[in-house]
Amino acid sequence: MSGTPRPKDRPWLMRTYAGHSTAEASNELYRRNLAKGQTGLSVAFDLPTQTGYDPDHILARGEVGRVGVPVSHLGDMRRLFQEIPWSG
């Protein structure tokens, strides 16, 4: 670091860790936040999704969509990101 110029820092990403109730409701929240200037997404999945349980499993009872968004299949994931621009 002796005298070498430091490369420009990348701009900050503004994001919230969010997800709730359904893929559709979470998608609406994401699109609304992006329209207000948020520049990234951090998806909060519900506990059954995080641990790999099907939503109808007995151990998932009472936890589906409670804290975070439930994703049970590819269709849920498609709905979650519908109309969200992708830059990857």
N, C-alpha and C positions, 0 to 999 in steps of 0.2 A: 504494500500500500504506500510505499514511499514515493510520493509525488505523482502517482498515476491518477488520472481523472476517474471519478466514479461514474458508471453508466447511469443514465437517467432512470429514476425509479418508475415503475409502472404505476398507472393511476390506481387509486383505491377502488375496490369493489364494494358497492353498498348492497347488502343482502340481509334478509331476515331468515331465521330458522323457523319455517312455518309449514303447517299442514293441519287439516282438521276435518272431521265428520265424513266427507266424501271426496272422491277425486274431482267431481264437478265443482264443489264449493271451494276446494283448494285451488283449482285452476282459475276460478274467478278472482280469488285473492291474489294469486301470482300476477295475473294480467293487470289488475288494478295497481298493484305495487310497481310493476314495470312501467306502466304508463305515468306514474308519478316520479320516475327517475331511478328506481332501484336498478342495479346493473348486474345482479346475479341471483341465483336461487340456491337455497339450502333446504331440501325437503325433509320435513319431520314426519317419519313414518310411525304408525301406531305400533304398540308393543307386539301384537300377533304377527304383523308384517316383518318387524325386525327379527323376531325369533323363528320365523318360518312356519308358523301355525296357520292352517286354514281358518277362515273366519267362523266356521261352524264347529271347530274343535272345542271340546269341553273346556280346555285350559284357556281358550280365547274368550270365553263367555264374559260379557261385561266390559271387555277391553277394546273391542273393534270400533275404531274411529273415536275413541274417548279422548285420547291425547295423541294427536298425529293423524295422518291420512292412511286409511286402509287401502292396500293394493293386493288384490287376490289373484289377478290374472293380467295378461297382456292388455286386455281391453281397458282395465282400470288405469294402467300406465299410459296408454294412448290418450285417455280422457284427461288425465292429470296434466299432460303437456300439450294438449290441443291448442293450436294458434299461439304457441309460445315460440318466439324466434330462437333459432339455434345457431350458435357460432362456435364450431368445434374443430 
